[in-house]
Amino acid sequence: MNTRKRLAAMRAAGQAPGPRHANAAPAPLPNPACVIGPDQRCEHALVDQELNRRLYAYEQRVRGRFTAIVNTLKVISSLQHERDFVERAQHLARECLGYDLPVTLLEDAWVTGLDLRALHAHCVFRSFKQSVDQADADQAPWRERMTLDATFFQSCGFHTVDVSPCADGRLQGLLPFVLRLAPNDAVYVKAYAGAMFDVEADVADWTHRELDRLSGGIPGGEDANYLKIAVYHFSTSNPCQQGCAAHGSNDLQAVELALARLNELRAAVENTFGRGAAPDILLIGMDTDTDAIRVHVPDANGDISPHRYVDNATLYRETLGMLPDTARAHIDAAVAAAENAQGWGHGAGACPPGMRRLILALLEANLSQIEFVVQHHAGRYTVIGHDEAFICAGEATHYVQLRNKYYYAHLDTVEEGAADMDVGIKIFTGLNLRHGLAIPVLVHFHYSSRVPGARERAILRCRRVKAAIAARYPQLHTLGQLHCQMAVSDLHGSEHVTFIDDETEDHGH
């Protein structure tokens, strides 16, 4: 087969997004969300079909930058003993991936063979960088249509919404897809393995936002409160193996420990700053098979029970075919039923009006995502487990928000983030190592251009963490099974995920 035919075959195989490994995608189970009879259509009256179309176009565009990598490298590998190999390889890379490959990895291929592990890691990082650079243009169509924005949060009585999902890559589309929240300055996301966020760090974040509010730096924040949301996850079709890895796929443990962290945060703030100072809290569960959510409804005191929640997959099925007002009334009644729950879910009455308004909006917005998965993924993702492209260690980037793009290990030092890193290495042992690929790790930190010397200190942090990762996993590092790329981003400027070389900066990236 000549190069042109290989290229055509590669393009054909890479057009649609899908699993990276042929044996990673079992046939989808029957649709769990849309159970319909003859002459019925799975189209809910409260679903924003236009927003679904825009988000699907975004998903296709971003995933397309990654799905072409393997097929392109296979074609390039078949050419490595050709006389004009370097030129042909670069032509294919530019044509199919949009960037050049490192010349040093190509020039000696005829002697030592291509280092496909290094090339694959390089392409993963460069494709991610492409997605970061194109994020504003890629996301503009769906951002302008979202209504759950800062103004809406303020109308519910919240000046800040701080979200801590699990670091599992399946939750990376949480804001724009699952919750349909418009990314904005009032929303903060920090992921941790098992949603086990750092209470002390969150007290500091709360303190900074309260100072902003009291100084008038938050418009409309005078009478508003801080809201902390923890998001755990579970798998309805394979609960014992595809639940939260950080909790050993123990769903009850995931719920109870996430709630414990929320209560610890409230107690910490009240013990430090006085009764009544604590932020509001909300606990949300997410079925990573279908993207349907469970919202645990707080009572009149703001307290949450693991047993008092509204299941949105059930609401979707119950309200399918209803007129919009009838469906909204049914959802409202379901929330009221949770508020009046007896037994283990019993609470101290109805939740405050602002919190109730937010919960109703989240439930209605998530109906669109449930149907998105119905329309484009047969109601349940074909790959219900992990399919991330790399590990992001350090501080997460929020420029690309899409399911299973990367696993995130939050850390300031490797020792502090050892549990998160170990979970990530375990996940990628199955995803990459057993297929002969290396584990790509993006070591990323933010800096503020307003602070003199901050960029240089961020680069030093990158180098320290990169060296510590190599030291923690010496066998992987020695065998070339671990590839780290450093990068920094400016919190207050336009520099986003600029790659840093081991010794000097690579401004060309």
C-alpha positions, 0 to 999 in steps of 0.5 A, spaced: 500 500 500 503 506 498 503 512 502 497 516 499 492 509 500 495 509 507 493 516 509 486 515 506 485 509 510 488 513 516 483 518 515 477 514 514 479 510 521 480 517 525 474 521 523 470 519 528 472 519 536 472 512 539 476 508 544 484 508 543 484 500 543 481 495 539 479 491 545 477 497 550 470 497 547 465 492 549 458 493 545 453 498 549 448 495 554 441 496 553 439 504 553 437 505 561 434 512 560 430 512 554 425 506 555 419 508 550 413 504 546 411 504 539 411 510 535 414 514 541 421 518 540 426 519 545 425 527 545 424 530 552 420 537 552 425 540 557 431 538 553 435 544 549 436 540 542 440 546 539 445 546 545 446 539 545 448 540 537 453 545 539 456 541 544 456 535 540 460 539 535 465 541 540 466 534 542 467 531 535 472 537 534 476 536 540 476 528 540 478 529 533 485 532 534 487 525 538 483 520 535 488 521 529 494 520 533 495 512 533 493 511 526 498 517 523 504 514 527 502 507 525 503 510 518 509 513 519 512 507 523 511 503 516 516 508 513 521 509 517 526 505 513 525 509 507 530 514 504 526 520 505 523 518 511 524 524 515 521 529 510 515 524 509 514 523 516 513 531 517 509 531 511 504 526 514 504 529 521 503 536 518 497 534 514 494 529 519 496 532 526 497 539 524 504 540 527 511 537 526 514 532 530 521 532 533 527 531 528 531 528 533 526 522 534 526 521 526 533 522 524 536 516 527 530 511 526 534 507 521 539 505 526 535 505 532 528 504 530 523 509 532 521 511 539 514 510 538 513 511 546 516 518 545 512 520 539 506 518 542 507 522 548 509 528 544 503 528 540 498 527 546 501 533 549 501 537 542 494 535 541 492 538 547 496 544 546 492 545 540 485 544 544 488 549 549 490 554 543 483 553 540 479 553 546 475 560 545 473 559 538 471 552 540 467 553 546 464 560 543 458 557 540 456 553 546 458 558 552 453 563 549 447 559 549 448 557 557 444 560 562 446 557 568 451 563 569 454 568 574 447 572 574 443 566 575 448 564 581 447 571 584 439 570 583 440 564 588 444 567 593 451 565 591 456 569 589 461 564 588 460 556 586 466 552 588 466 545 585 470 539 587 469 533 583 473 527 583 479 527 579 477 521 575 477 523 567 470 521 566 468 527 570 472 532 566 466 534 562 462 536 569 461 543 568 459 544 560 456 537 559 453 534 565 451 540 569 450 545 563 454 551 567 457 556 563 464 557 565 465 564 569 469 568 574 464 566 579 465 558 578 472 555 581 473 547 580 479 543 583 478 536 582 481 531 587 481 523 587 475 521 590 472 528 591 477 528 597 478 536 597 483 539 602 479 542 607 485 547 609 486 550 602 478 551 601 478 555 608 483 559 605 479 560 598 473 561 602 477 567 606 480 570 599 473 570 596 470 573 603 475 579 603 473 580 595 466 580 597 467 585 603 471 590 599 466 590 594 470 586 589 464 581 587 458 585 584 452 583 587 455 579 593 453 583 599 448 579 601 450 572 597 454 566 600 459 562 598 457 555 595 461 549 596 459 543 591 462 536 592 461 531 586 462 523 587 461 518 582 458 511 581 457 506 575 450 503 575 452 498 570 459 495 573 459 498 580 464 493 583 469 495 578 468 502 574 466 506 580 471 511 584 478 508 584 480 512 590 474 508 594 475 501 591 469 502 587 465 502 594 459 507 592 457 508 600 464 510 602 464 515 596 458 518 598 459 518 606 467 521 605 465 526 600 459 529 605 464 528 611 469 533 607 463 538 606 461 538 613 468 539 616 469 545 611 463 548 614 465 546 621 472 549 620 469 556 618 465 556 623 470 554 628 474 560 626 470 565 624 464 564 628 457 561 627 453 563 621 459 564 617 460 557 614 459 556 606 452 553 604 454 546 601 451 541 596 453 534 594 452 531 587 453 524 585 454 522 577 453 516 574 459 516 569 455 511 565 450 515 563 452 522 566 445 522 570 446 526 576 443 525 583 442 531 588 442 530 595 437 535 597 439 539 604 434 541 609 432 547 612 439 547 616 443 546 610 444 539 613 445 533 607 443 526 608 446 520 604 439 517 603 435 524 601 436 525 594 433 526 587 435 521 582 435 524 575 435 518 571 428 516 574 426 523 573 427 523 565 424 517 564 418 519 568 417 526 565 419 523 558 413 525 553 410 530 558 409 538 556 414 543 559 410 545 565 407 538 567 414 536 567 417 542 571 411 540 576 413 533 576 420 535 578 418 540 583 414 535 586 420 530 586 424 535 590 418 536 595 418 529 596 425 528 598 425 534 603 419 531 606 423 524 606 422 520 613 426 514 615 434 515 614 433 521 609 429 525 614 431 532 615 429 539 618 424 541 613 425 544 606 431 547 604 432 555 603 429 558 596 435 559 593 438 553 594 431 549 591 432 554 585 439 552 584 437 544 585 431 545 580 435 548 575 441 543 575 436 537 575 432 540 568 439 542 565 442 535 566 436 532 562 439 535 556 445 531 558 442 525 559 439 526 552 445 528 549 448 521 551 442 517 548 442 521 542 450 520 541 452 514 545 446 510 545 444 512 552 450 509 555 457 510 554 461 504 550 467 505 554 464 506 561 471 506 564 477 510 563 480 512 557 484 518 558 490 521 554 495 523 559 496 525 567 496 532 569 500 533 575 500 539 579 495 544 578 489 543 573 488 546 566 480 548 565 481 550 558 479 544 555 473 541 558 471 534 556 470 527 558 476 523 559 481 527 556 486 527 562 486 524 569 488 529 574 493 529 580 492 535 585 499 536 588 504 541 590 509 536 592 509 529 590 509 526 597 502 530 598 499 528 592 502 521 592 495 517 593 492 521 587 499 520 583 498 512 584 491 512 582 493 515 576 499 510 575 494 504 576 489 507 571 494 508 566 498 501 567 491 498 564 490 504 559 497 505 556 503 500 559 499 494 557 499 496 550 506 498 550 505 505 550 508 510 555 505 514 560 504 521 558 504 526 564 503 533 564 506 537 570 503 544 570 502 550 574 499 557 574 503 563 576 501 570 576 504 575 572 502 581 577 507 578 582 514 579 580 518 572 579 512 568 579 513 565 572 520 563 574 518 560 581 512 556 577 518 553 572 522 551 578 516 548 581 515 544 575 522 541 575 522 539 582 515 535 581 518 532 575 524 530 578 520 527 584 515 523 579 521 520 576 524 518 583 517 515 585 517 511 579 524 509 578 523 503 574 518 506 569 522 512 568 528 508 567 525 503 562 522 510 558 515 508 560 514 515 563 514 521 559 513 528 563 512 535 559 512 541 563 508 547 562 506 553 566 500 558 565 498 565 567 492 566 571 491 573 569 494 573 562 494 570 555 499 565 556 496 558 557 500 551 557 506 554 555 511 548 554 518 548 558 524 544 556 528 541 561 533 546 561 531 552 557 524 554 555 521 552 548 517 559 546 516 555 539 510 552 543 
